[in-house]
Amino acid sequence: MSRAQQLVAALSASIVIVAVSVWIFPGVPHTFSFIEVKEKSSFFGAVGLARSEISLPGGESYTYLTLLYTRTEGNPLPISGWVIESSNKKLRASIPVGTALFVQGVVPTRATVSLFPGESAIISPSVSPVGASFQKNICSATLERFQPFYPPLSNGTSTVEGFYNDCVAKHKEEPDFSLPEWRVFVDRPGLFAEAHNSILLMDKDERLVAEYNY
């Protein structure tokens, strides 16, 4: 038997063993997966992922994903058009465009969502309560007076009062008006809800940026 034939035979045997082990021990966590090996993006290692779950009134839960641009210097990272994939259910979502300055009652000017080094984006599987993805600012917490946001927009320390648009008009020229966080809504219920799953983050060319297993 040639060396190539030996390798094929060994690979075939290992595949059979894996298949049998899954059948004999269903539900047991395992370290291997059938995810297609993907080419790595030039941004691989520059984005951290974290899955979080919060309890809602009535006993339900809400799960979301946080993307953190971990580099400490460099150009903004454009993430609109990147793909998030849930390996278990094969659910996919594309990160949409958003607005850097949301104003109530005004059709938003949408542009690419870009993260500066150290900034983050919270990816929510639901639709946006205000009809758009947006960058948080010091006035954003006042939006919760009319509709809930998960996770909450307020960090519990906000002292801003009054109506949202009035607050924006008063403070938008201040240097600390914009906050280092985007709220991105992808409208894919259940995208992060599986108990054991792998979340893949891929760039526009579907090259792997990050993977999160839980």
C-alpha positions as CSV (number, residue, x, y, z in Angstrom):
1,M,0.0,0.0,0.0
2,S,1.4,3.4,-1.0
3,R,1.9,6.2,1.5
4,A,-1.0,8.1,0.0
5,Q,-3.3,5.1,0.4
6,Q,-2.2,4.6,4.0
7,L,-3.1,8.3,4.8
8,V,-6.6,7.9,3.1
9,A,-7.2,4.7,5.0
10,A,-6.2,6.3,8.3
11,L,-8.4,9.3,7.7
12,S,-11.3,7.1,6.8
13,A,-10.9,5.1,10.0
14,S,-10.7,8.3,12.1
15,I,-13.9,9.6,10.6
16,V,-15.7,6.3,11.4
17,I,-14.5,6.4,15.0
18,V,-15.8,10.0,15.4
19,A,-19.2,9.1,14.0
20,V,-19.5,6.1,16.3
21,S,-18.4,8.1,19.4
22,V,-21.1,10.7,18.7
23,W,-23.7,8.0,18.3
24,I,-22.7,6.2,21.5
25,F,-22.4,9.3,23.7
26,P,-25.1,11.7,22.5
27,G,-25.1,15.1,24.2
28,V,-21.5,14.8,25.6
29,P,-19.5,17.9,24.9
30,H,-16.7,17.4,22.4
31,T,-13.8,19.4,21.1
32,F,-14.1,18.6,17.4
33,S,-16.6,20.1,15.0
34,F,-17.7,19.7,11.4
35,I,-17.3,23.4,10.6
36,E,-15.6,23.9,7.3
37,V,-12.1,25.2,7.8
38,K,-12.1,28.8,6.6
39,E,-9.3,31.0,5.4
40,K,-8.3,33.5,8.1
41,S,-9.0,37.3,7.6
42,S,-6.3,39.9,7.9
43,F,-8.3,41.0,10.9
44,F,-8.1,37.6,12.6
45,G,-7.2,38.1,16.2
46,A,-8.1,41.8,16.2
47,V,-11.7,41.3,17.3
48,G,-12.9,39.7,20.6
49,L,-16.3,38.1,20.9
50,A,-18.4,37.6,24.1
51,R,-21.9,36.1,24.4
52,S,-24.1,37.4,27.1
53,E,-27.6,36.5,28.4
54,I,-29.9,38.6,30.5
55,S,-33.2,37.8,32.2
56,L,-36.4,39.6,31.0
57,P,-39.6,40.3,32.8
58,G,-41.7,37.1,32.7
59,G,-38.8,34.7,33.0
60,E,-37.6,34.9,29.4
61,S,-34.0,35.5,28.5
62,Y,-32.3,37.6,25.8
63,T,-29.0,36.7,24.4
64,Y,-26.7,39.0,22.5
65,L,-23.1,39.2,21.2
66,T,-20.4,41.8,21.9
67,L,-17.7,42.6,19.4
68,L,-14.6,44.4,20.7
69,Y,-12.0,45.9,18.4
70,T,-9.0,44.9,20.6
71,R,-6.3,46.9,18.8
72,T,-5.0,49.9,20.6
73,E,-4.1,52.0,17.6
74,G,-4.7,52.1,13.9
75,N,-7.5,52.9,11.5
76,P,-11.2,52.4,12.1
77,L,-12.5,48.9,11.5
78,P,-15.5,48.8,9.0
79,I,-17.8,45.9,10.0
80,S,-20.9,46.5,7.9
81,G,-21.3,43.6,5.5
82,W,-19.5,41.2,7.8
83,V,-21.3,37.9,8.4
84,I,-22.2,36.2,11.7
85,E,-23.0,32.5,11.5
86,S,-24.4,30.1,14.1
87,S,-23.0,26.7,13.3
88,N,-25.7,24.6,15.0
89,K,-28.7,26.0,13.2
90,K,-26.8,27.4,10.3
91,L,-28.4,30.8,10.9
92,R,-26.6,33.7,9.3
93,A,-26.9,37.5,9.6
94,S,-25.1,40.3,7.9
95,I,-24.0,43.3,9.9
96,P,-26.0,46.3,8.5
97,V,-25.1,49.9,8.0
98,G,-26.0,52.3,10.8
99,T,-26.2,55.9,11.8
100,A,-23.5,57.7,13.9
101,L,-26.1,60.3,15.0
102,F,-29.6,59.0,15.5
103,V,-32.3,61.7,15.7
104,Q,-36.0,60.9,16.5
105,G,-38.4,61.6,13.7
106,V,-35.7,62.0,11.0
107,V,-34.9,59.5,8.4
108,P,-31.3,58.5,9.4
109,T,-28.3,59.0,7.2
110,R,-26.9,55.5,7.1
111,A,-23.2,54.7,6.7
112,T,-20.8,51.9,7.3
113,V,-20.5,50.9,11.0
114,S,-16.9,51.4,11.9
115,L,-15.2,50.7,15.2
116,F,-12.2,52.7,16.4
117,P,-9.6,50.8,18.4
118,G,-11.1,49.9,21.8
119,E,-14.7,50.4,20.6
120,S,-17.3,47.7,20.7
121,A,-20.6,46.8,19.0
122,I,-23.4,45.0,20.7
123,I,-25.1,42.7,18.2
124,S,-28.8,42.1,19.0
125,P,-30.7,39.4,17.2
126,S,-33.9,41.5,17.3
127,V,-35.1,44.4,15.2
128,S,-34.1,47.9,16.3
129,P,-36.7,49.7,18.5
130,V,-35.9,52.9,16.7
131,G,-35.6,51.5,13.2
132,A,-31.8,51.7,12.8
133,S,-28.5,50.6,14.2
134,F,-26.8,53.5,15.9
135,Q,-23.8,54.7,17.8
136,K,-24.5,55.4,21.5
137,N,-24.2,58.9,22.8
138,I,-24.7,60.6,26.2
139,C,-28.4,61.1,25.4
140,S,-29.2,57.6,24.3
141,A,-30.5,56.5,27.7
142,T,-33.5,58.8,27.3
143,L,-34.8,56.6,24.4
144,E,-35.7,54.0,27.0
145,R,-38.6,56.1,28.2
146,F,-40.6,55.0,25.1
147,Q,-39.3,51.5,24.3
148,P,-37.2,48.9,26.0
149,F,-33.6,48.1,24.9
150,Y,-31.8,44.9,25.7
151,P,-29.2,45.2,27.2
152,P,-30.3,48.6,28.7
153,L,-28.9,51.8,27.2
154,S,-28.5,53.3,30.6
155,N,-25.5,52.3,32.7
156,G,-27.2,53.4,35.9
157,T,-25.1,56.6,36.2
158,S,-26.6,58.8,33.5
159,T,-27.7,62.2,34.7
160,V,-29.1,63.4,31.4
161,E,-32.7,64.6,31.6
162,G,-35.4,65.8,29.2
163,F,-36.3,64.6,25.7
164,Y,-33.8,62.8,23.5
165,N,-33.8,65.3,20.6
166,D,-33.5,68.3,22.9
167,C,-30.5,66.6,24.6
168,V,-28.9,65.9,21.2
169,A,-29.3,69.5,20.1
170,K,-27.8,70.7,23.3
171,H,-24.8,68.4,23.6
172,K,-23.9,67.0,20.1
173,E,-20.9,69.4,19.7
174,E,-19.3,68.4,22.9
175,P,-16.1,66.2,22.6
176,D,-17.4,63.4,24.8
177,F,-20.9,63.3,23.2
178,S,-20.4,60.0,21.3
179,L,-19.7,56.9,23.3
180,P,-17.4,54.0,22.2
181,E,-20.3,51.6,21.6
182,W,-22.6,50.8,18.7
183,R,-26.0,49.1,18.9
184,V,-26.4,46.8,15.9
185,F,-29.7,45.0,15.2
186,V,-29.7,42.0,12.7
187,D,-33.3,40.7,13.0
188,R,-32.3,37.0,13.3
189,P,-34.2,35.6,16.4
190,G,-32.4,32.7,17.9
191,L,-29.1,33.5,16.4
192,F,-27.2,33.1,19.7
193,A,-29.8,31.2,21.7
194,E,-28.4,27.6,21.4
195,A,-27.1,26.1,24.7
196,H,-23.9,24.7,22.9
197,N,-22.9,26.4,19.7
198,S,-20.1,28.0,17.7
199,I,-20.4,31.6,16.5
200,L,-18.3,32.5,13.5
201,L,-17.5,36.1,12.6
202,M,-16.4,36.5,9.0
203,D,-15.4,39.5,6.8
204,K,-17.0,40.5,3.5
205,D,-15.1,37.8,1.7
206,E,-16.2,35.2,4.4
207,R,-12.7,34.8,5.8
208,L,-12.6,34.0,9.5
209,V,-12.2,37.0,11.8
210,A,-13.1,35.3,15.1
211,E,-14.8,32.2,16.5
212,Y,-16.7,31.9,19.8
213,N,-17.5,28.4,21.3
214,Y,-19.9,27.8,24.1
